[in-house]
Amino acid sequence: MNFVDRVEVILQAGDGGDGVVSFRHAMFRPRGGPDGGDGGDGGGIILRASRNQDTLAAFRYKKLLKAEDGKLGSRQRRHGKSGQDLEVPVPVGTVVNSLAGEMLADLTTDDQRVTIARGGRGGFGNAHFVSSTRRTPRVAEKGEKGQAIRAVLELKMIADVGFIGLPNAGKSSLLNALTNAVAKVGNYAFTTLEPNLGAYYSLILADIPGLIEGASGGKGLGVKFLRHIERTKTLFHLISVESDDVVRDYEIVRGELEKYSKGLLEKPEYVFLSKSDMVSPEELAAKLDALKKKGVEARALSINEPDSLKALKVILNKVADEKKAPQEE
């Protein structure tokens, strides 16, 4: 199944049921008192964040989400049955926007519920309009229309650590080495076309698709990957040691982050020269030094060298401790 992270849908709450005009039948009387019941309320649309959902693919071909209408009132002051709410599970991290870009809901925690479209109120039956001066009302209300909202559902993944970098920087291989993920790996650009997730103990790791210069303006995979970085707490920035200019590669990625949102530059970042076993120790040292002269403290990384992975895991454990600290407080 393809990873779907943005869909447009129509959220249609149920209409309220109509009230009715009815009169009691009394023996020897042509007409008894009014007894028309009220209509039932329409059902609402409720979005529920679920950690068991990881894509918006369910809405790719189902664009209309409609709750049940309220039922008609009936005689003897019986109220119509209210329409059932429609509860829709969506992935944690789903943002709901209007077509004009107004945020309507932001579901960030598992089992969070938001009523996004409210059902219409049921109409009053004629029994509701009896008064001292109006003994036999012959009017009833129509039920109100339920809210109808055209909305954009957008998934912004919430991960503890996001792997970023240009294509072929080794992000997918690292995710596979650290977790049970089976992200696709290949020696060509854009092997990863959608984010991949993996769990490293209590941490969620995300392999974010590679970008190229101009991604913030729509080139390559465009801004799709940038959207997912927004909610990633810590960045692991991978630069292939095989690059002929590691400083340039670093600055390309940082530049695209800045163009999309300056706030992305404020996230904690760890920089790694990946595939470090592919070059001589002298070349590796020279490239680490080139980054250091630009104020970037980079670390050598190779998934084929146990000591290298061990050093990276120390950083991951630190991130896990920082995640745990606020919960303990």
MIFI-628134 format. One record per residue (C-alpha): residue number from 1; residue in one letter; x, y, z. Coordinates in Angstrom, 1 decimal, always signed. Layout:
# MIFI-628134
<num: NUM	residu: a	east: X	north: Y	up: Z>
...
***
This chain:
# MIFI-628134
<num: 1	residu: m	east: +0.0	north: +0.0	up: +0.0>
<num: 2	residu: n	east: +1.3	north: +3.4	up: -0.9>
<num: 3	residu: f	east: +2.0	north: +5.9	up: +1.9>
<num: 4	residu: v	east: -0.7	north: +8.6	up: +1.6>
<num: 5	residu: d	east: -0.2	north: +11.7	up: +3.8>
<num: 6	residu: r	east: -2.5	north: +14.3	up: +2.3>
<num: 7	residu: v	east: -6.2	north: +13.9	up: +1.2>
<num: 8	residu: e	east: -9.2	north: +16.2	up: +0.6>
<num: 9	residu: v	east: -12.5	north: +15.0	up: +2.1>
<num: 10	residu: i	east: -16.0	north: +16.1	up: +2.7>
<num: 11	residu: l	east: -17.1	north: +15.8	up: +6.3>
<num: 12	residu: q	east: -21.0	north: +15.7	up: +6.4>
<num: 13	residu: a	east: -22.7	north: +15.6	up: +9.7>
<num: 14	residu: g	east: -26.2	north: +14.2	up: +9.9>
<num: 15	residu: d	east: -29.3	north: +16.4	up: +9.4>
<num: 16	residu: g	east: -31.8	north: +16.7	up: +12.2>
<num: 17	residu: g	east: -35.1	north: +14.9	up: +11.9>
<num: 18	residu: d	east: -38.3	north: +16.9	up: +11.3>
<num: 19	residu: g	east: -40.8	north: +17.5	up: +14.0>
<num: 20	residu: v	east: -44.4	north: +16.3	up: +13.2>
<num: 21	residu: v	east: -47.9	north: +17.7	up: +13.4>
<num: 22	residu: s	east: -50.1	north: +15.2	up: +15.1>
<num: 23	residu: f	east: -53.2	north: +15.3	up: +17.3>
<num: 24	residu: r	east: -54.5	north: +12.8	up: +19.9>
<num: 25	residu: h	east: -57.6	north: +10.9	up: +18.8>
<num: 26	residu: a	east: -60.2	north: +11.2	up: +21.6>
<num: 27	residu: m	east: -63.5	north: +9.4	up: +21.5>
<num: 28	residu: f	east: -66.5	north: +11.7	up: +20.7>
<num: 29	residu: r	east: -64.1	north: +14.5	up: +19.8>
<num: 30	residu: p	east: -63.1	north: +15.4	up: +16.3>
<num: 31	residu: r	east: -59.6	north: +16.2	up: +17.3>
<num: 32	residu: g	east: -57.7	north: +15.9	up: +20.6>
<num: 33	residu: g	east: -54.7	north: +17.9	up: +21.8>
<num: 34	residu: p	east: -51.5	north: +18.2	up: +19.8>
<num: 35	residu: d	east: -49.0	north: +15.4	up: +20.4>
<num: 36	residu: g	east: -46.5	north: +15.7	up: +17.6>
<num: 37	residu: g	east: -43.0	north: +14.7	up: +18.7>
<num: 38	residu: d	east: -39.6	north: +16.3	up: +18.0>
<num: 39	residu: g	east: -37.2	north: +15.0	up: +15.4>
<num: 40	residu: g	east: -34.0	north: +13.4	up: +16.5>
<num: 41	residu: d	east: -30.6	north: +15.2	up: +16.3>
<num: 42	residu: g	east: -28.2	north: +14.4	up: +13.5>
<num: 43	residu: g	east: -25.0	north: +12.5	up: +14.2>
<num: 44	residu: g	east: -21.7	north: +14.3	up: +14.3>
<num: 45	residu: i	east: -18.3	north: +13.5	up: +12.7>
<num: 46	residu: i	east: -15.7	north: +12.6	up: +15.3>
<num: 47	residu: l	east: -12.0	north: +12.1	up: +14.4>
<num: 48	residu: r	east: -10.0	north: +9.8	up: +16.7>
<num: 49	residu: a	east: -6.3	north: +9.6	up: +16.7>
<num: 50	residu: s	east: -5.1	north: +6.0	up: +16.6>
<num: 51	residu: r	east: -1.5	north: +4.7	up: +16.8>
<num: 52	residu: n	east: -2.8	north: +1.7	up: +14.8>
<num: 53	residu: q	east: -3.2	north: +3.9	up: +11.8>
<num: 54	residu: d	east: +0.0	north: +5.0	up: +9.9>
<num: 55	residu: t	east: -1.4	north: +6.4	up: +6.6>
<num: 56	residu: l	east: -4.4	north: +8.3	up: +5.2>
<num: 57	residu: a	east: -4.8	north: +5.7	up: +2.4>
<num: 58	residu: a	east: -8.3	north: +4.8	up: +3.6>
<num: 59	residu: f	east: -9.6	north: +8.2	up: +2.4>
<num: 60	residu: r	east: -8.0	north: +8.1	up: -1.0>
<num: 61	residu: y	east: -11.1	north: +6.7	up: -2.6>
<num: 62	residu: k	east: -13.6	north: +7.5	up: +0.1>
<num: 63	residu: k	east: -14.0	north: +11.2	up: -0.1>
<num: 64	residu: l	east: -17.4	north: +11.6	up: +1.6>
<num: 65	residu: l	east: -17.6	north: +10.8	up: +5.3>
<num: 66	residu: k	east: -21.3	north: +11.1	up: +6.4>
<num: 67	residu: a	east: -22.9	north: +10.6	up: +9.8>
<num: 68	residu: e	east: -26.5	north: +9.3	up: +10.2>
<num: 69	residu: d	east: -29.5	north: +11.6	up: +10.0>
<num: 70	residu: g	east: -31.9	north: +12.1	up: +12.9>
<num: 71	residu: k	east: -35.3	north: +10.4	up: +12.5>
<num: 72	residu: l	east: -38.7	north: +12.0	up: +12.3>
<num: 73	residu: g	east: -40.7	north: +12.6	up: +15.4>
<num: 74	residu: s	east: -44.0	north: +10.7	up: +15.7>
<num: 75	residu: r	east: -47.3	north: +10.9	up: +17.4>
<num: 76	residu: q	east: -47.9	north: +10.7	up: +21.2>
<num: 77	residu: r	east: -44.9	north: +13.1	up: +21.7>
<num: 78	residu: r	east: -42.4	north: +10.4	up: +20.7>
<num: 79	residu: h	east: -39.0	north: +11.8	up: +19.8>
<num: 80	residu: g	east: -37.3	north: +10.6	up: +16.7>
<num: 81	residu: k	east: -34.1	north: +8.6	up: +17.2>
<num: 82	residu: s	east: -30.9	north: +10.6	up: +17.1>
<num: 83	residu: g	east: -28.5	north: +9.8	up: +14.3>
<num: 84	residu: q	east: -25.4	north: +7.8	up: +15.3>
<num: 85	residu: d	east: -22.1	north: +9.7	up: +15.4>
<num: 86	residu: l	east: -19.5	north: +8.6	up: +12.9>
<num: 87	residu: e	east: -16.2	north: +8.1	up: +14.6>
<num: 88	residu: v	east: -13.3	north: +8.0	up: +12.1>
<num: 89	residu: p	east: -9.8	north: +6.7	up: +13.1>
<num: 90	residu: v	east: -6.9	north: +8.7	up: +11.7>
<num: 91	residu: p	east: -3.1	north: +8.5	up: +12.4>
<num: 92	residu: v	east: -1.6	north: +10.3	up: +15.3>
<num: 93	residu: g	east: -0.2	north: +13.5	up: +13.9>
<num: 94	residu: t	east: -3.1	north: +14.3	up: +11.6>
<num: 95	residu: v	east: -3.8	north: +17.9	up: +11.0>
<num: 96	residu: v	east: -7.2	north: +19.0	up: +9.7>
<num: 97	residu: n	east: -7.3	north: +22.2	up: +7.7>
<num: 98	residu: s	east: -10.1	north: +24.0	up: +5.8>
<num: 99	residu: l	east: -9.5	north: +24.6	up: +2.1>
<num: 100	residu: a	east: -8.6	north: +28.1	up: +3.0>
<num: 101	residu: g	east: -5.8	north: +26.9	up: +5.2>
<num: 102	residu: e	east: -7.4	north: +27.4	up: +8.6>
<num: 103	residu: m	east: -6.5	north: +24.7	up: +11.2>
<num: 104	residu: l	east: -9.6	north: +23.0	up: +12.4>
<num: 105	residu: a	east: -7.9	north: +20.2	up: +14.5>
<num: 106	residu: d	east: -4.6	north: +18.8	up: +15.4>
<num: 107	residu: l	east: -4.5	north: +15.3	up: +16.7>
<num: 108	residu: t	east: -1.2	north: +14.7	up: +18.4>
<num: 109	residu: t	east: -1.9	north: +12.0	up: +21.1>
<num: 110	residu: d	east: -3.3	north: +8.5	up: +20.9>
<num: 111	residu: d	east: -7.0	north: +8.2	up: +21.4>
<num: 112	residu: q	east: -7.5	north: +12.0	up: +21.2>
<num: 113	residu: r	east: -11.0	north: +12.8	up: +19.9>
<num: 114	residu: v	east: -12.3	north: +15.9	up: +18.2>
<num: 115	residu: t	east: -15.8	north: +16.6	up: +17.0>
<num: 116	residu: i	east: -15.1	north: +18.2	up: +13.6>
<num: 117	residu: a	east: -18.7	north: +18.5	up: +12.2>
<num: 118	residu: r	east: -21.8	north: +18.8	up: +14.4>
<num: 119	residu: g	east: -25.1	north: +17.2	up: +13.6>
<num: 120	residu: g	east: -28.2	north: +19.3	up: +13.0>
<num: 121	residu: r	east: -30.7	north: +19.8	up: +15.8>
<num: 122	residu: g	east: -34.0	north: +17.9	up: +15.4>
<num: 123	residu: g	east: -37.1	north: +20.1	up: +14.7>
<num: 124	residu: f	east: -39.8	north: +20.6	up: +17.3>
<num: 125	residu: g	east: -43.1	north: +18.9	up: +16.8>
<num: 126	residu: n	east: -46.4	north: +20.7	up: +17.3>
<num: 127	residu: a	east: -46.7	north: +19.6	up: +20.9>
<num: 128	residu: h	east: -43.8	north: +21.9	up: +21.6>
<num: 129	residu: f	east: -45.7	north: +25.0	up: +20.6>
<num: 130	residu: v	east: -48.8	north: +24.6	up: +22.9>
<num: 131	residu: s	east: -49.4	north: +27.7	up: +25.1>
<num: 132	residu: s	east: -52.3	north: +29.3	up: +26.9>
<num: 133	residu: t	east: -53.1	north: +31.3	up: +23.8>
<num: 134	residu: r	east: -52.3	north: +28.6	up: +21.3>
<num: 135	residu: r	east: -54.1	north: +25.4	up: +22.1>
<num: 136	residu: t	east: -54.0	north: +23.6	up: +18.7>
<num: 137	residu: p	east: -50.8	north: +24.6	up: +16.9>
<num: 138	residu: r	east: -50.6	north: +23.1	up: +13.4>
<num: 139	residu: v	east: -47.0	north: +23.8	up: +12.8>
<num: 140	residu: a	east: -43.8	north: +21.8	up: +13.3>
<num: 141	residu: e	east: -40.1	north: +22.6	up: +12.6>
<num: 142	residu: k	east: -37.9	north: +21.1	up: +10.0>
<num: 143	residu: g	east: -34.7	north: +19.6	up: +11.3>
<num: 144	residu: e	east: -31.5	north: +21.7	up: +11.0>
<num: 145	residu: k	east: -28.9	north: +20.7	up: +8.4>
<num: 146	residu: g	east: -25.8	north: +19.1	up: +9.7>
<num: 147	residu: q	east: -22.4	north: +20.9	up: +9.2>
<num: 148	residu: a	east: -20.7	north: +20.1	up: +5.9>
<num: 149	residu: i	east: -17.0	north: +20.8	up: +5.8>
<num: 150	residu: r	east: -14.6	north: +20.4	up: +3.0>
<num: 151	residu: a	east: -11.3	north: +19.7	up: +4.6>
<num: 152	residu: v	east: -7.7	north: +18.6	up: +4.0>
<num: 153	residu: l	east: -6.3	north: +15.9	up: +6.2>
<num: 154	residu: e	east: -2.6	north: +16.1	up: +6.4>
<num: 155	residu: l	east: -0.3	north: +13.7	up: +8.2>
<num: 156	residu: k	east: +2.8	north: +15.1	up: +9.9>
<num: 157	residu: m	east: +4.5	north: +12.2	up: +11.5>
<num: 158	residu: i	east: +5.6	north: +12.5	up: +15.1>
<num: 159	residu: a	east: +9.0	north: +10.9	up: +15.6>
<num: 160	residu: d	east: +11.7	north: +11.2	up: +18.2>
<num: 161	residu: v	east: +14.6	north: +11.1	up: +15.7>
<num: 162	residu: g	east: +14.4	north: +11.9	up: +12.0>
<num: 163	residu: f	east: +17.2	north: +10.8	up: +9.6>
<num: 164	residu: i	east: +17.7	north: +13.6	up: +7.0>
<num: 165	residu: g	east: +20.2	north: +14.1	up: +4.2>
<num: 166	residu: l	east: +20.6	north: +14.1	up: +0.4>
<num: 167	residu: p	east: +19.7	north: +10.9	up: -1.5>
<num: 168	residu: n	east: +22.0	north: +8.0	up: -1.0>
<num: 169	residu: a	east: +23.3	north: +9.2	up: +2.4>
<num: 170	residu: g	east: +22.6	north: +5.8	up: +4.0>
<num: 171	residu: k	east: +19.5	north: +6.7	up: +6.0>
<num: 172	residu: s	east: +17.5	north: +3.6	up: +5.1>
<num: 173	residu: s	east: +20.4	north: +1.3	up: +5.8>
<num: 174	residu: l	east: +20.8	north: +2.9	up: +9.2>
<num: 175	residu: l	east: +17.2	north: +2.5	up: +10.0>
<num: 176	residu: n	east: +17.3	north: -1.1	up: +9.1>
<num: 177	residu: a	east: +20.4	north: -1.7	up: +11.2>
<num: 178	residu: l	east: +18.9	north: -0.1	up: +14.3>
<num: 179	residu: t	east: +15.3	north: -1.5	up: +14.1>
<num: 180	residu: n	east: +13.2	north: -4.2	up: +12.5>
<num: 181	residu: a	east: +12.3	north: -2.0	up: +9.6>
<num: 182	residu: v	east: +12.8	north: -3.2	up: +6.1>
<num: 183	residu: a	east: +13.2	north: +0.1	up: +4.3>
<num: 184	residu: k	east: +14.2	north: -0.2	up: +0.6>
<num: 185	residu: v	east: +17.9	north: +0.3	up: +0.0>
<num: 186	residu: g	east: +19.5	north: +1.1	up: -3.4>
<num: 187	residu: n	east: +22.4	north: +2.9	up: -5.0>
<num: 188	residu: y	east: +20.3	north: +5.4	up: -6.9>
<num: 189	residu: a	east: +18.5	north: +8.7	up: -6.1>
<num: 190	residu: f	east: +15.1	north: +8.6	up: -4.4>
<num: 191	residu: t	east: +15.2	north: +5.0	up: -3.3>
<num: 192	residu: t	east: +13.0	north: +6.2	up: -0.4>
<num: 193	residu: l	east: +9.8	north: +7.8	up: -1.8>
<num: 194	residu: e	east: +7.9	north: +8.0	up: +1.5>
<num: 195	residu: p	east: +8.9	north: +8.1	up: +5.2>
<num: 196	residu: n	east: +9.8	north: +4.8	up: +6.9>
<num: 197	residu: l	east: +9.3	north: +4.3	up: +10.6>
<num: 198	residu: g	east: +11.1	north: +2.0	up: +13.0>
<num: 199	residu: a	east: +11.2	north: +1.5	up: +16.8>
<num: 200	residu: y	east: +14.4	north: +1.6	up: +18.8>
<num: 201	residu: y	east: +13.3	north: +0.6	up: +22.3>
<num: 202	residu: s	east: +11.2	north: +3.6	up: +23.4>
<num: 203	residu: l	east: +12.1	north: +5.9	up: +20.5>
<num: 204	residu: i	east: +10.4	north: +6.2	up: +17.1>
<num: 205	residu: l	east: +12.9	north: +6.7	up: +14.3>
<num: 206	residu: a	east: +11.9	north: +8.1	up: +10.9>
<num: 207	residu: d	east: +13.8	north: +7.7	up: +7.7>
<num: 208	residu: i	east: +12.8	north: +10.9	up: +5.8>
<num: 209	residu: p	east: +13.0	north: +10.8	up: +2.0>
<num: 210	residu: g	east: +16.1	north: +12.5	up: +0.6>
<num: 211	residu: l	east: +15.9	north: +15.9	up: -0.9>
<num: 212	residu: i	east: +17.8	north: +17.9	up: -3.5>
<num: 213	residu: e	east: +18.6	north: +21.6	up: -3.8>
<num: 214	residu: g	east: +15.3	north: +23.4	up: -4.6>
<num: 215	residu: a	east: +13.1	north: +20.9	up: -2.7>
<num: 216	residu: s	east: +11.5	north: +23.7	up: -0.7>
<num: 217	residu: g	east: +10.4	north: +25.1	up: -4.1>
<num: 218	residu: g	east: +9.0	north: +21.8	up: -5.4>
<num: 219	residu: k	east: +11.9	north: +20.1	up: -7.0>
<num: 220	residu: g	east: +12.6	north: +16.4	up: -6.6>
<num: 221	residu: l	east: +10.2	north: +15.1	up: -4.0>
<num: 222	residu: g	east: +9.3	north: +18.7	up: -3.1>
<num: 223	residu: v	east: +8.1	north: +19.7	up: +0.3>
<num: 224	residu: k	east: +6.5	north: +16.3	up: +1.1>
<num: 225	residu: f	east: +9.4	north: +15.2	up: +3.3>
<num: 226	residu: l	east: +9.8	north: +18.7	up: +5.0>
<num: 227	residu: r	east: +6.3	north: +18.4	up: +6.4>
<num: 228	residu: h	east: +7.3	north: +15.3	up: +8.4>
<num: 229	residu: i	east: +10.4	north: +16.9	up: +9.8>
<num: 230	residu: e	east: +8.3	north: +19.6	up: +11.5>
<num: 231	residu: r	east: +7.3	north: +17.3	up: +14.3>
<num: 232	residu: t	east: +10.6	north: +15.3	up: +14.6>
<num: 233	residu: k	east: +12.2	north: +16.2	up: +17.9>
<num: 234	residu: t	east: +15.9	north: +15.5	up: +17.0>
<num: 235	residu: l	east: +17.6	north: +15.3	up: +13.6>
<num: 236	residu: f	east: +20.4	north: +12.9	up: +12.6>
<num: 237	residu: h	east: +21.9	north: +14.6	up: +9.5>
<num: 238	residu: l	east: +23.7	north: +12.0	up: +7.4>
<num: 239	residu: i	east: +26.3	north: +13.1	up: +4.7>
<num: 240	residu: s	east: +27.8	north: +10.5	up: +2.5>
<num: 241	residu: v	east: +31.6	north: +10.4	up: +2.9>
<num: 242	residu: e	east: +31.8	north: +9.6	up: -0.8>
<num: 243	residu: s	east: +30.7	north: +13.1	up: -1.6>
<num: 244	residu: d	east: +33.3	north: +15.3	up: -3.3>
<num: 245	residu: d	east: +32.2	north: +18.2	up: -1.1>
<num: 246	residu: v	east: +30.7	north: +17.3	up: +2.3>
<num: 247	residu: v	east: +30.4	north: +21.0	up: +3.4>
<num: 248	residu: r	east: +28.3	north: +21.8	up: +0.3>
<num: 249	residu: d	east: +26.0	north: +18.8	up: +0.9>
<num: 250	residu: y	east: +25.5	north: +19.9	up: +4.5>
<num: 251	residu: e	east: +24.7	north: +23.5	up: +3.5>
<num: 252	residu: i	east: +22.2	north: +22.3	up: +0.8>
<num: 253	residu: v	east: +20.1	north: +20.4	up: +3.3>
<num: 254	residu: r	east: +20.3	north: +23.2	up: +6.0>
<num: 255	residu: g	east: +19.4	north: +25.7	up: +3.3>
<num: 256	residu: e	east: +16.3	north: +23.8	up: +2.3>
<num: 257	residu: l	east: +15.2	north: +23.5	up: +6.0>
<num: 258	residu: e	east: +15.6	north: +27.2	up: +6.4>
<num: 259	residu: k	east: +13.6	north: +28.1	up: +3.3>
<num: 260	residu: y	east: +10.7	north: +25.8	up: +4.5>
<num: 261	residu: s	east: +10.7	north: +27.0	up: +8.1>
<num: 262	residu: k	east: +13.4	north: +28.7	up: +10.2>
<num: 263	residu: g	east: +12.1	north: +26.7	up: +13.2>
<num: 264	residu: l	east: +13.6	north: +23.5	up: +11.7>
<num: 265	residu: l	east: +17.1	north: +24.9	up: +12.2>
<num: 266	residu: e	east: +16.5	north: +25.1	up: +15.9>
<num: 267	residu: k	east: +16.0	north: +21.4	up: +16.4>
<num: 268	residu: p	east: +18.8	north: +19.4	up: +18.0>
<num: 269	residu: e	east: +21.0	north: +18.1	up: +15.3>
<num: 270	residu: y	east: +23.7	north: +15.4	up: +15.2>
<num: 271	residu: v	east: +25.8	north: +15.2	up: +12.0>
<num: 272	residu: f	east: +27.3	north: +12.0	up: +10.7>
<num: 273	residu: l	east: +29.7	north: +11.2	up: +7.8>
<num: 274	residu: s	east: +28.0	north: +8.0	up: +6.7>
<num: 275	residu: k	east: +29.6	north: +5.0	up: +4.9>
<num: 276	residu: s	east: +32.9	north: +6.0	up: +6.6>
<num: 277	residu: d	east: +34.4	north: +2.6	up: +5.9>
<num: 278	residu: m	east: +34.3	north: +3.4	up: +2.1>
<num: 279	residu: v	east: +37.3	north: +5.8	up: +2.2>
<num: 280	residu: s	east: +40.8	north: +5.8	up: +3.7>
<num: 281	residu: p	east: +41.3	north: +7.1	up: +7.3>
<num: 282	residu: e	east: +43.2	north: +10.1	up: +5.8>
<num: 283	residu: e	east: +40.3	north: +11.1	up: +3.6>
<num: 284	residu: l	east: +37.8	north: +10.6	up: +6.4>
<num: 285	residu: a	east: +39.9	north: +12.8	up: +8.7>
<num: 286	residu: a	east: +40.2	north: +15.5	up: +6.1>
<num: 287	residu: k	east: +36.4	north: +15.6	up: +5.5>
<num: 288	residu: l	east: +35.6	north: +15.7	up: +9.2>
<num: 289	residu: d	east: +38.1	north: +18.6	up: +9.5>
<num: 290	residu: a	east: +36.5	north: +20.5	up: +6.6>
<num: 291	residu: l	east: +33.2	north: +20.4	up: +8.4>
<num: 292	residu: k	east: +34.8	north: +21.3	up: +11.7>
<num: 293	residu: k	east: +36.2	north: +24.5	up: +10.1>
<num: 294	residu: k	east: +32.7	north: +25.5	up: +9.2>
<num: 295	residu: g	east: +31.6	north: +25.0	up: +12.8>
<num: 296	residu: v	east: +30.0	north: +21.6	up: +12.3>
<num: 297	residu: e	east: +31.0	north: +18.8	up: +14.7>
<num: 298	residu: a	east: +30.5	north: +15.6	up: +12.7>
<num: 299	residu: r	east: +31.0	north: +12.0	up: +13.6>
<num: 300	residu: a	east: +32.1	north: +9.1	up: +11.5>
<num: 301	residu: l	east: +29.4	north: +6.4	up: +10.9>
<num: 302	residu: s	east: +29.4	north: +3.0	up: +9.3>
<num: 303	residu: i	east: +26.8	north: +0.3	up: +9.9>
<num: 304	residu: n	east: +29.5	north: -2.2	up: +9.1>
<num: 305	residu: e	east: +31.6	north: -1.1	up: +12.1>
<num: 306	residu: p	east: +30.3	north: -2.1	up: +15.5>
<num: 307	residu: d	east: +32.1	north: +0.6	up: +17.4>
<num: 308	residu: s	east: +30.6	north: +3.2	up: +15.1>
<num: 309	residu: l	east: +27.1	north: +2.0	up: +15.7>
<num: 310	residu: k	east: +27.8	north: +1.7	up: +19.4>
<num: 311	residu: a	east: +28.7	north: +5.4	up: +19.6>
<num: 312	residu: l	east: +25.5	north: +6.3	up: +17.7>
<num: 313	residu: k	east: +23.5	north: +4.2	up: +20.2>
<num: 314	residu: v	east: +25.0	north: +6.2	up: +23.0>
<num: 315	residu: i	east: +23.4	north: +9.3	up: +21.5>
<num: 316	residu: l	east: +20.1	north: +7.5	up: +21.0>
<num: 317	residu: n	east: +20.1	north: +6.5	up: +24.7>
<num: 318	residu: k	east: +20.7	north: +10.1	up: +25.6>
<num: 319	residu: v	east: +17.7	north: +11.2	up: +23.5>
<num: 320	residu: a	east: +15.6	north: +8.5	up: +25.2>
<num: 321	residu: d	east: +16.7	north: +9.8	up: +28.7>
<num: 322	residu: e	east: +15.7	north: +13.3	up: +27.7>
<num: 323	residu: k	east: +12.3	north: +12.0	up: +26.5>
<num: 324	residu: k	east: +11.8	north: +10.2	up: +29.7>
<num: 325	residu: a	east: +12.8	north: +13.1	up: +32.0>
<num: 326	residu: p	east: +9.7	north: +15.3	up: +31.6>
<num: 327	residu: q	east: +7.4	north: +12.3	up: +32.2>
<num: 328	residu: e	east: +9.2	north: +11.5	up: +35.5>
<num: 329	residu: e	east: +8.9	north: +15.2	up: +36.6>
***
